[in-house]
Each structure stands twice: as C-alpha cells, then as structure tokens.
Amino acid sequence: MPETHLLTFMAACAVDASSDVQRGIETYRALIGVPPEDADIVTDSNFDCHVLASILAAASMDGGALPEKAGLSGHELAALLGLYFPSVEVKISGQLLASKCDENDEISMVRDLLLKQRSTEGHIGAWLAAMIARRSIEPDHLWEDLGLRNRGELSRLLSRHFAPLAARNINNMRWKRFFYRSLCEDEGLVMCTTPVCTQCNDFNLCFGEESGESRMAERRRDLLLQAARPEVSGDWPI
C-alpha cells in the first residue's frame, strides 16, 4: 500500500466475521509493515508501536467509529498516528476527527486508575490508559481485547507504562479482575467474599489460564490453509 488511506480502507470493508478479522490484520500491516506474528518487539520503541497498532487493529475489527472503539477522540487518534506512524498516510474524515469518546463510569474509573500509576513520560501513557480502559469492557481476556498476541505482552505493557500498578499484582491475577480489585481496595471496599483466594469459589475466574491463539493469528492461519488447498474440481476426492 504505497498510499495508505487507513481509515478509508477500514470503513470500506464488509461486515461479515471473516472480513472483520481480515480488516484487523490489514490495519496492523498498514501501520507496522508486517503481519502481527512477524513483529519485532525487542526494543521498547518497537514494542510500543506494536501495542498501539494491535489495539487499533482490534478496535477496527469491532466495526463502528474507530476512535470510539479505541477509546480516543478523533484528535487524539490523529495525534497518535502522526507521532508513532508518521510514514503512514492516513485520511481521517472531518466527522471522525470531530468524534469524541463517550465514557461510562466503568471506563472512567479504570482509566483514572491507570493514569495515577503511569511510569513513562509523554502522551503515550495517557493514550494507553484510555485505550486499555475502553477495551477492558469487551468480553474476552484483556490481552485479546487489546489485539495482543499473548498475555505476556500485556504484562510487559503494564509493567513498562504502569509499573506501580503492575507491581501490585504479585499473585498473577487476571488483569481485568485485578483492576477492579484495585479500585475496590483504593476506595476501602472489599470485593471478595472470602479473605483467602484459595478458599474462594471464584478462584478460577481470577487466576485461571489465559492462554490461547489471538483472533488475528487464528484467522491468518485459516487463510494460509485455505490458500494451500487445491482448487475444487471434478477430480476432487470425495
């Protein structure tokens, strides 16, 4: 894509499930230049770009206005793209640019929790706090809602940009549950029904396994398998 009108491309995609995931893959590729599985995240700067592209790709898969799904205003999204992906030409309509992200109380509380625990300088901490808070209301594991490849990337993200908060998760609780537990504790409230986690009936909800394959990785694998299959013909064995 020598001339990448990213948002125009995403708006033009069809709405069926397969193209939703394909839209996410192409959004990530347009921003980073490679598919997600080939991303180089050795340096912190590369990792930050990977995280931002992953979140935008995941948000694009949900359909609707990208700023709202990503948790940013149109102007914030434009600023983010200009700062972290300056080589990508992005065409943002006036309507999208003027859009504002509506927040409910749940999103605001998680965002403010993260904002108070920032550990890096610049705009990225504020943008990530808003994006993580918005994506946290989606139904999957948080690393999946953010479009990341695994939970380890989420832990690295939080340890890098929200280190004081991440350091409090000493028992490796699921991050969404940990956010809400932290909010309760900061307000002097008790969320749990038992004083000891191992005695709680909800233990697996808080500490259960969070492994798996991301939607983008799964879809890309399926596309590669389809491409490798022979064309259906009269000689196809039945």
Secondary structure, DSSP 8 states (H G I E B T S, - for coil): --S--HHHHHHHS--SHHHHHHHHHHHHHHHHSS-GGG---SSHHHHHHHHHHHHHHHHHHT-S-HHHHHT--HHHHHHHHHHH-TTS-----HHHHT------HHHHHHHHHHHTT--S-SSHHHHHHHHHHHHTTSSS-HHHHTT-SSHHHHHHHHHHHSHHHHHT-TT---HHHHHHHHHHHHTT----SSSSGGG-TTHHHHH-------HHHHHHHHHHHHHHS----TT---
